[in-house]
Amino acid sequence: MVTTKADIESRIISVVAKCIGLSPDKLDTSLWQEPLTGYVLNLFEVDLIYILFEIEKEFNINIPPESLEQYGFSSINGICSVVQDVLEHT
């Protein structure tokens, strides 16, 4: 199954919004580069772990630890890049 970048982004936004209790339209593209633990979204480490598990479940993938060590999950754009990379190499 071919997954487009737009599809990946849409699914990630849905998962993140569900995990943090926001409507997906509140996660405007201007926020995608903001740190998830920064003052704008103000998430905690446990929130990122929850998002990680839900992303893995949504895409039926395993995110490698190296992606987390390199701050791959620090922003929505980062999550999109990590997921796209994992999907391309599976």
Buried (B, 14 or more C-beta within 10 A) or exposed (E): EEEEEEEBBEBBBBBBBBBBEEEBEEBEEEBBEBBBBEEEBEBEEEBBEBBBEBBBEBBEBEBEEEBBEEEBBBBBBBBBBBBBBBBEEE
